């Protein structure tokens, strides 16, 4: 009897090739999904945004944990981050950047000095220079258009100074097709009180400032912003007592859904395309 030209080996190779093609299609299609990820990086802030093939990193956490988050949610074939925003140059917001640059090319970084006199930390300055990252600042009313989305800056205003570095945290929104998310860094209640005088409109999601510190809570601002979700980036059993019961109790009283990285791990929101 004549031997069949189809062998077990050829069937196996064809099956593996089909699986590879399907996986490639799946990875490419999933990478097209617009999303925001609040990374579980412990006691610090880091958030990854995929917006119409543009990769954005907002803060980088205290250490290399942010790289694990990027590896999980960024497309495997993509090794370029178009934009990094560091809300303010404190270690729990930029510490992981030294690890990020080992694996990813960063095109541009937005970062402000703590005030007009103090320079950036030397470690952070060296990262920017050695990796040839284009650096700019951002202030109130600055706007970045990204495809059909945009980033709008509310704080700080130019020439503002303060002895408290948290007062200089950048506050800005990510907006896309009706979805509005507010990043607040470690901003204080005092500054949020000033921002309450602006025409603050509803946000779908707010990142609660300073890991849920009671000094970040501003009830008037939260009432105006009227978020559906509040995200708290915080580590388990931290020595600061974050998030405080004052913050949690108020959010619950306002029927705001609370998401916490210490309890929920990475927190993912799908964005409209």
C-alpha positions as CSV (number, residue, x, y, z in Angstrom):
1,X,0.0,0.0,0.0
2,X,1.3,3.5,-0.9
3,X,2.4,5.5,2.1
4,X,0.4,8.7,2.8
5,X,2.3,11.9,2.1
6,X,0.8,13.4,5.3
7,X,2.8,12.5,8.3
8,X,2.4,13.1,12.0
9,X,5.3,15.5,11.9
10,X,3.7,17.6,9.1
11,X,0.4,17.7,11.0
12,X,2.2,18.9,14.1
13,X,4.1,21.6,12.3
14,X,0.9,22.8,10.6
15,X,-0.9,22.9,14.0
16,X,1.9,24.8,15.6
17,X,2.0,27.3,12.7
18,X,-1.8,27.8,13.0
19,X,-1.5,28.4,16.7
20,X,1.3,30.9,16.1
21,X,-0.8,32.8,13.6
22,X,-3.8,32.9,15.9
23,X,-1.7,34.1,18.8
24,X,-0.1,36.8,16.7
25,X,-3.5,38.0,15.5
26,X,-4.8,37.9,19.1
27,X,-1.8,39.9,20.5
28,X,-2.1,42.5,17.7
29,X,-5.8,42.9,18.1
30,X,-5.6,43.1,21.9
31,X,-2.9,45.7,21.7
32,X,-5.2,47.9,19.8
33,X,-7.5,48.2,22.8
34,X,-7.4,51.6,24.5
35,X,-6.9,51.1,28.2
36,X,-5.6,52.6,31.4
37,X,-3.8,50.4,33.9
38,X,-3.0,51.5,37.5
39,X,0.0,49.3,38.2
40,X,0.4,47.6,41.5
41,X,3.9,49.0,42.4
42,X,3.5,49.1,46.2
43,X,3.8,52.5,48.0
44,X,4.0,54.7,44.9
45,X,2.3,55.6,41.7
46,X,2.6,54.2,38.2
47,X,0.0,54.0,35.4
48,X,0.2,52.7,31.9
49,X,-2.0,54.1,29.1
50,X,-2.5,52.6,25.7
51,X,-4.2,55.2,23.5
52,X,-4.5,54.5,19.7
53,X,-1.1,52.8,19.4
54,X,0.5,55.5,21.6
55,X,2.1,54.3,24.9
56,X,2.1,56.6,27.9
57,X,3.6,56.0,31.3
58,X,2.4,58.2,34.1
59,X,4.8,58.0,37.0
60,X,7.1,55.0,37.4
61,X,6.7,53.8,41.0
62,X,9.5,53.4,43.5
63,X,11.4,50.6,41.9
64,X,11.5,48.0,39.1
65,X,8.0,46.6,39.7
66,X,6.7,49.0,37.0
67,X,8.6,47.0,34.3
68,X,6.6,43.9,35.2
69,X,3.4,45.9,34.7
70,X,4.6,47.2,31.3
71,X,5.6,43.7,30.2
72,X,2.2,42.4,31.1
73,X,0.1,45.1,29.3
74,X,2.2,46.6,26.5
75,X,2.4,44.7,23.2
76,X,5.4,42.3,23.3
77,X,6.7,43.7,20.0
78,X,6.5,47.3,21.2
79,X,9.6,48.6,22.9
80,X,8.9,52.3,22.7
81,X,7.1,54.6,25.1
82,X,6.1,57.8,23.4
83,X,5.4,59.8,26.5
84,X,6.3,59.7,30.2
85,X,4.8,62.1,32.7
86,X,6.3,62.4,36.2
87,X,3.8,64.1,38.4
88,X,6.5,65.4,40.7
89,X,10.2,64.3,41.2
90,X,9.9,62.3,44.4
91,X,11.4,58.7,44.5
92,X,8.1,56.9,44.8
93,X,7.0,58.4,41.5
94,X,10.2,58.2,39.5
95,X,12.3,55.5,41.1
96,X,11.3,52.8,38.6
97,X,12.4,54.9,35.6
98,X,16.0,53.6,35.8
99,X,14.7,50.1,35.1
100,X,12.2,51.2,32.4
101,X,15.0,52.7,30.3
102,X,16.8,49.4,30.2
103,X,13.9,47.8,28.2
104,X,12.1,50.7,26.5
105,X,13.0,53.7,24.5
106,X,11.4,56.8,25.8
107,X,10.7,59.6,23.3
108,X,9.6,62.4,25.6
109,X,9.2,63.1,29.3
110,X,7.1,65.8,31.0
111,X,8.5,66.8,34.3
112,X,8.6,70.0,36.4
113,X,11.3,71.1,38.8
114,X,10.0,71.4,42.4
115,X,10.1,75.1,42.0
116,X,11.9,77.8,40.1
117,X,15.0,77.4,42.2
118,X,15.5,73.7,43.0
119,X,16.9,71.4,40.3
120,X,15.8,67.9,39.5
121,X,17.3,65.1,41.6
122,X,20.7,64.1,40.1
123,X,19.6,60.5,39.5
124,X,16.6,61.6,37.5
125,X,18.5,64.2,35.6
126,X,21.2,61.6,34.6
127,X,18.5,59.2,33.3
128,X,17.1,61.9,31.1
129,X,20.5,63.0,29.7
130,X,22.1,59.6,29.2
131,X,19.0,58.2,27.4
132,X,18.6,61.2,25.2
133,X,15.0,61.8,26.4
134,X,13.4,65.1,25.2
135,X,12.3,66.9,28.4
136,X,9.6,69.6,28.7
137,X,7.5,71.1,31.5
138,X,3.7,71.5,31.7
139,X,1.5,74.0,33.5
140,X,-2.1,75.2,33.9
141,X,-4.0,75.3,30.6
142,X,-1.4,73.3,28.6
143,X,-2.9,70.8,26.3
144,X,-1.6,67.7,24.5
145,X,-3.7,66.2,21.7
146,X,-3.2,62.4,21.1
147,X,-5.2,61.1,18.2
148,X,-8.8,61.6,19.2
149,X,-7.9,62.0,22.9
150,X,-6.2,64.7,24.9
151,X,-4.4,65.5,28.1
152,X,-5.4,68.7,29.9
153,X,-3.2,70.3,32.7
154,X,-4.9,72.0,35.6
155,X,-1.9,72.5,38.0
156,X,0.6,73.9,38.7
157,X,0.4,77.5,37.6
158,X,3.7,79.1,36.4
159,X,5.9,80.7,39.1
160,X,4.0,79.1,41.9
161,X,6.3,78.1,44.8
162,X,5.8,76.2,48.0
163,X,7.8,74.6,50.8
164,X,5.8,71.4,50.4
165,X,6.8,69.6,47.2
166,X,3.4,67.9,47.1
167,X,1.8,71.3,46.4
168,X,3.6,71.2,43.1
169,X,2.3,67.9,41.9
170,X,0.9,68.0,38.4
171,X,-2.9,67.6,38.2
172,X,-4.1,66.7,34.7
173,X,-6.9,64.8,33.0
174,X,-6.9,62.1,30.3
175,X,-10.0,62.6,28.1
176,X,-11.2,60.3,25.3
177,X,-14.6,60.2,23.6
178,X,-16.5,61.4,26.7
179,X,-14.4,59.4,29.2
180,X,-12.5,61.6,31.7
181,X,-9.9,60.5,34.2
182,X,-8.1,62.8,36.6
183,X,-4.5,62.2,37.8
184,X,-3.6,64.0,41.0
185,X,-0.1,62.9,42.0
186,X,0.4,63.8,45.7
187,X,-1.4,67.1,45.5
188,X,-2.7,68.5,48.8
189,X,-6.2,69.4,50.0
190,X,-5.1,73.1,50.0
191,X,-4.4,73.1,46.3
192,X,-7.5,71.1,45.5
193,X,-9.4,73.8,47.2
194,X,-7.9,76.3,44.8
195,X,-8.8,74.0,41.9
196,X,-12.4,73.9,43.1
197,X,-12.8,77.5,41.9
198,X,-12.3,76.3,38.3
199,X,-15.1,74.9,36.2
200,X,-14.5,71.4,37.4
201,X,-16.8,68.9,35.6
202,X,-17.6,65.3,36.2
203,X,-14.8,62.7,36.0
204,X,-15.4,59.0,35.5
205,X,-12.3,58.1,37.5
206,X,-10.1,60.0,39.9
207,X,-6.8,58.8,41.2
208,X,-6.9,59.8,44.9
209,X,-3.9,61.9,45.7
210,X,-1.1,60.8,48.0
211,X,-2.1,57.2,48.4
212,X,-5.2,58.1,50.4
213,X,-3.6,60.5,52.9
214,X,-6.1,62.5,55.0
215,X,-4.2,65.6,54.0
216,X,-5.2,65.1,50.4
217,X,-8.9,64.9,50.9
218,X,-10.9,67.8,49.7
219,X,-14.6,67.2,50.0
220,X,-15.7,70.2,47.9
221,X,-13.5,69.2,45.0
222,X,-14.7,65.6,45.1
223,X,-18.3,66.7,45.1
224,X,-17.7,68.8,42.0
225,X,-15.8,66.1,40.3
226,X,-18.4,63.5,41.2
227,X,-16.4,60.4,40.1
228,X,-17.8,57.0,39.6
229,X,-14.5,55.3,40.6
230,X,-11.7,56.3,43.0
231,X,-8.4,54.6,42.6
232,X,-5.9,54.4,45.4
233,X,-2.3,53.4,44.7
234,X,-0.9,52.0,47.9
235,X,1.0,49.1,49.4
236,X,-0.2,46.6,51.9
237,X,0.4,47.3,55.6
238,X,2.3,50.5,54.9
239,X,3.7,52.4,57.8
240,X,1.8,55.6,56.9
241,X,-1.6,54.2,57.5
242,X,-2.7,54.8,53.9
243,X,-5.5,55.0,52.9
244,X,-6.9,56.7,56.0
245,X,-10.3,55.8,57.3
246,X,-11.3,59.5,56.8
247,X,-10.8,59.2,53.0
248,X,-12.4,55.7,52.7
249,X,-15.4,56.7,54.8
250,X,-16.1,59.8,52.7
251,X,-15.8,58.0,49.4
252,X,-18.2,55.3,50.7
253,X,-20.6,58.0,51.9
254,X,-20.7,59.5,48.4
255,X,-21.3,56.1,46.8
256,X,-18.0,56.2,44.9
257,X,-16.6,52.8,44.0
258,X,-13.2,52.3,45.5
259,X,-10.4,50.4,43.7
260,X,-7.1,49.8,45.6
261,X,-3.9,48.3,44.3
262,X,-3.1,46.7,47.7
263,X,-6.4,44.8,47.5
264,X,-7.1,44.5,43.7
265,X,-3.6,44.4,42.2
266,X,-3.4,46.0,38.8
267,X,-6.5,48.0,38.1
268,X,-7.6,48.2,34.4
269,X,-10.1,50.4,32.8
270,X,-11.0,49.9,29.1
271,X,-11.3,53.2,27.2
272,X,-13.6,53.9,24.3
273,X,-12.0,53.6,20.8
